[in-house]
Amino acid sequence: MMIQSAKNTTEKGEVRGEATRRKILEAADKVFAQYPFKAASVRKIAKEGGFEHPLIQYHFKTKARLFEEYITGLNEEFVVAILNMLPGLEKVNPAQGLSLFLDRILDFGFQSSYMPVMMLNVGGMDFLDESLPGVGNMRKALEKVVEFFRQSYKPKGTDREITMWMFAFALVMGNFMGARQFHARAEELDPGQDQYRQWVKEAMTFLFLPPLKRLIRGTKGQDLGPIEPHGYSPRKKLKKSGLLNNLRKGEATRLKILEAAREVFATNPYSTASIRMIGKRGGFDFTLIHHYFPTKKELFEAVGVDLLERSLLVDQDIMDGLEAMPALQGLTEAFGRILANSFANPAPEMVLMQNMAQLDRGEDIPGFEFVFFYHQCVTDMIKERFFPSVSPKVMRMWLHCLVTITYSCVGAPAYPARIVGMDPTSLVYRQWVKDTLVFLFFPTLPELLFPTEASK
């Protein structure tokens, strides 16, 4: 009897322990969906769950262990959901199959915490002391989906092309679902309304259906060209050349503040970056900043406008001479130039990726309207110079998809690079990004160059 009683007590304890773990994970879900890993604390989680924070340490030891179990659970839920969406799609044509798949993944994306949580953390992955806990599971998820696609649909495209398509699809959909406020506002839509959902489906179809047809039917492999673009050198980072010594003292100090602020805002979200951090980074008393920029908001806006103005100048350089090239050569050259410059000067993309998902938390990030203005300026330049006959809606969609992939791969390279098992600082990774862009966007050119024929 004593043995049986002890056994019953142990079983009851295990049940209570498992119930407590579930309660902790439920509270963690609410906190991790609102704060990136670095900003989420065990005290916030305990407060959310209505229990003392030592209880978390007892069951999970560290915040990293808790996050890893939490994100692993979300990842497994995501993989199961995706695999359940695929069967039967092979019985219809690619357009119908993609349409059905998008409906299913949008249903999932609007309900799950998975994509918002990942978007909150991708900008910080490069700056954590260790890799974001649980990120290794993302690569396993991609491999499972690629293998299922290969076995079920017997595509004629190469394994590399299949992985490119899946990788980019996950990256873009993750952005559209995980940073809805940013992408919806860029298109002047409400992320909670059906119009935004319809726009996401239309944009995903526009970009991913043409290369999907190529994957299934198979085409001759084409030389995508080297990563380094011909006859073009990216603008180098500004180096200390002594020119500041010739400026008036006040202007030199202002530039020094902007430089330090640029570095801090590129590695920290606006909400956690502080004036003290900027002063420390620049090696000056933080109170000096208030003489030039009375508030953090004004300083952040000044940094943003400066970065976007530089980007517009570079964009004009990038376009030079492309009109005279054949379509594939011109597109390959354009993407080579874009990536050469962006990887050499990643600050604009880094600042954006640090803050994009923060808008979904209800935060008002100052200066983001300038980003949307920048997008419109670039859209107008490209349309006027290369695709004058295409509709503004299609041109905006094309550019929106392009910058979404570029911002992610350049501004937060650790996440996409680790998904495909590459070093984010390597030339191999940069070549992969360029090849992916050409593979995806080249099949969309007929609709831009010959919109009337494409619509038939």
C-alpha positions, 0 to 999 in steps of 0.5 A: 500500500505504501508503495502504491501510495508513493507511486500515486503521489509521484504521478500527481506531482508529474501532472502538476509539474506538466501543468505548471510548465504549460502555464509558463509556456502560455505566459511566455507565448504572450511575452515573446509575441510582444518582445524580442528575445533580448528584451523579454525577461523572466520577470515579465513572463512571471507577471503575465502568468501571475506567478513568481519568477523563480518558478520559471528557473526551477522548470526551465533553468534559463530564459534561453532554455524556455525560449528554445522549448517555446520556439521548438513547439511553434516550429513543430506546429508550423511544419505539421501545418505546412505538410498538412496543406500540401497533399492534393495540390499536385492534382491541380495545375500550378496556378490552382495549387498555389492559390489553394496553398496561399489560402491555407497558409494565410489562414494559419499565418493570421492565427499563429504566433510563429511568424510575428515571433520570428520577425521580432527576433531576426534583427537581433540574431547577429548581435546575440552572444550565441545563436538565437535558441531554436533557430536550428529547427528552421533549417530542418523545417525547410528541408522537410518541406523541400523533400515532401515537394520533391517526392510528391510533385516530381519537379524537373527543376534542380534541387538548388532551385527548389530550395531557392523557391522555398527559402524565398517563399518562407522569407517573404510570407514570414515578413508579410505575416510577421510585420503586417503593420509595416507592409500594410502601411506601405500599401496604404492598407489596414492589416486587419482587413480582408484587403490586406490579405488579398494583397498578400495573396496577389503579391505572392502569386505575382512573384512565385507562380512564374518560377514555380511553373519553371520548377515543375516543367523544368527549363535549361539552366542559365548562367546567372553570372558572378556576384561582383557586377561588371564595371561597377564599384559600390560606394565605400563606407565613409572613412575618417579622412580628416575632412571633419577637422575642416568643419566648424566645430558644431557641424563636426560634432553633429556628424559625430553624433549621427555616426554613433547614432547610426551604429546604435540604431542599426544594432538595437530597436528604437524602443531599447536604444538610448541616448546614453548608449549613443554617447558611449558608442561615440565616446562623448558625454550623452548630454551633448546630444540634446544640444543638437537633437532635443529628443531621441525621436528627432535624432532617429528621424535625422539618421533615417533621412540621411540614410535614405538620401544616400540610398537614393543617390546610389540607386541612380548610380545602379541604374546607369547603363542597364537599358542597353543590356539584354533582359537577363544580363541587365537584371543580373547586373542590377541585382549584382550592383544592388547587393554589392552596395547593400552588403558594403553599406548595410546600415539602412537595411539593418535599421529597418530590420531592427524596427519593422516588426515593432510596429505590430506591438503598437509602437510608433516608430518615428520616420517610417513614413520616409521609408514609404516615400523612398519606396515610391521614389524608387518605384517611379524611377524604375517605371519611368526608366525601364517599364513605362507601360506597366501599371503602377500597382504591378510596379509597386508590387514588384518592388515591394517583393524585391525590397522585402527579400533584400532587406531581410537578407542584407539587414538581418543576414544571420537568420536567412543564412543559417536557414540554408546552412551558410555563413552570413558573411561569406561570398557563398551566401551573397552569391546565393542571395543574388542567384535567388533574386534572379531565379525569382524575378527573371520570370516576372519580366514579361509582365513588366516589359510586355504587360498587354501580352502578359495579360492575355 
